Structures are given as structure tokens and as C-alpha cells.
Amino acid sequence: MILQGLISVSERRLMLKKLLILSCLIILPACLFAQPKGYKAVADKPAFTKKMERAAGLTNGLKAEFIQEKNLSAIEETIISSGTFLFKKPGKIRMEYSSPFKYLMIINDGKVTIRDGQKTNSFSSRGNKLFTVVNNIMIDCIQGTILTNKDFTHEIFENDSQYLVRLKPSGKEMKNYFESISVVMTKNEAEVLQIIMSEPSGDNTVIKFNNRQLNAKIPDTDFVVR
């Protein structure tokens, strides 16, 4: 394991920037802090909470494909990428981009490993507050435990087929990185369809999960860079 202190400051900044661009997040414009269009405030919050708790209990692993659309304020063109996503309890995540370039990020119980081309770096997420928050958000979204994340307050909305949970950072430090985070999920089983995050910069990213395989058999070796 390469400790964070052994990686240069410039390398850590580059990896952090790339993680924020590539992580499984949907970034929405700040103007969407009002009630989202097409949604209303959830009518039965206890029923929703019960579905979330049920989803948390049933989800031990997840395998899915994803499509990511990244919109940067500096350019007009949308950057589209795709790959595979793996999750396994208690804290293992693998995001492997296959198009338009190859990029791999693995979070394994607090250790972050990033492979970009021929270069691989590993470090502890615990030494970086932002990495820790991103890690927790991704896990909370998949496990259905986002309502208990103490770094954010939450609002819950619904329409005929979906729930939308919007998280707002409660601490000053997190407000420097995020305007809000929203999660779109199915109405019946509270399965995550999209994860949503808003940056103060106005950049936005849309990640859509397809071909979800709940509790698929995923070996621990998939969370080790070989």
C-alpha cells in the first residue's frame, strides 16, 4: 500500500480532480434547489424510509453498466463515457471506464487505487476529507443508507414512478465542493437509477446505471489492481 504521504502534492491534486470528474455523480445546476420539476414532496416519509431500510438489508453487492454525460462550463460539447460499476459490502467499489478512454478507480475499505494508462497510484482516502465523503456517498446511495449521512441534510420528493432524494451539505467545508447531491431511485424497490451532485462551479455530470444485477457474485479479487 502506497501511503498518501508518499505521493506528491501535484499528483494528489491531479487524482482528486480526475476523481471528481469521473466519479459516479450527477451534477445539477444550482437553480434546481427549488422543488424539482415533475416532483412533489413525498407524501408518506415513513413508507419511503422503510423501503430504504429494506433496500439496505437486501443489497450485498451490485454489478451494473453505466453511461456518464459530463458537461463542463468551459466547453459546449458534452463528454460521454461508459464502463462497468461494481459494489460489494462493506466498502468495496470498482469503477472501470472503457470508453472513450480506459481509467480505473477502486475503493477498498478506505484504500483508493487509481490506474490511468500505465500509471497506478494508491493511497488512503482517510487522509482526504473529500475522498472520504465521496466514498461514503457512493456506498450510502447503493446501500440505501443516505438518510443517515451526517454531512448532509435531506429533502425527499416523488412522482408516479420515482423518488428523488436531495442532500445539501451541512458543513462549511463541504459547501466549497458541493451545492447539493441528489439520488433518483425507483418507486417500487428504491433501487438507484442515478446519483446526483451539484458543484458551485456549475459543471454537471449525469450517470445512468443500466443492466443492474443485484447481489451478483463478485469475487474480492475484482477490487485488487493486477
Phi, psi and omega in degrees: 000126179270114182291153183303324183294344181271355179260137182296157180300318181297321179294319180296319179296319180296316180294321180296317179298318182291322178298317180295326179287324189261349185292161188280082185223150169249124183254121183254150177300150183296340181291349182272020177289340174287178180303126183300142180299132179088358180239160173226163178300139184299136184279325185233085182296319178301323179294320178295315180300321179295321177295320179296317180295322178295316179299319179298320181288331184270340186269105174257338179197160180210134173236132182205162169260153178223153172237130182242131174244119183247123178247117180257138182295338184281339181226157183273332185287138175277131179268117183250129177222166182209164179176203181239149182234132177234140174224138176215132177298148006267339184204043183249128178224137175228121173241117182240113179273132180245342181211138003275359176219165180263128181206135184232132174231127178236130172245116185231097178052048175095349178261128179255128176235129181235129175241119181236103185069235180267359186258131179234133177228143177228146178196170181272130177290340184292340178277358181225116184301319183293316177301319180298316181295315179300316178302310182297321180297314181299316180292316180299321181296316182287322184277349180081027182244023185292336183289346182260003180288115187283351178280351186221149164266165185221154172232146183236130179234166179207157165228199185293333187235351187220155165256153172226118177254123181248124180256138177238131183298138182261342181257153182298320182298314181292331179293339175289336182257322188233138168275314178196166174229132179233148181232123177261131182218163182291152182285324186286310188243003182056040176274135185288125176260321181213148173247135192238133176216143180241128177261152175300334182291338183093353174298149178219148182226140177237121177246126178244128179268128180235160176049050180293135175237096181289133179058033173296151179287115183235114181289150179298335180294342178290347181252024176234129179282124180248000000 
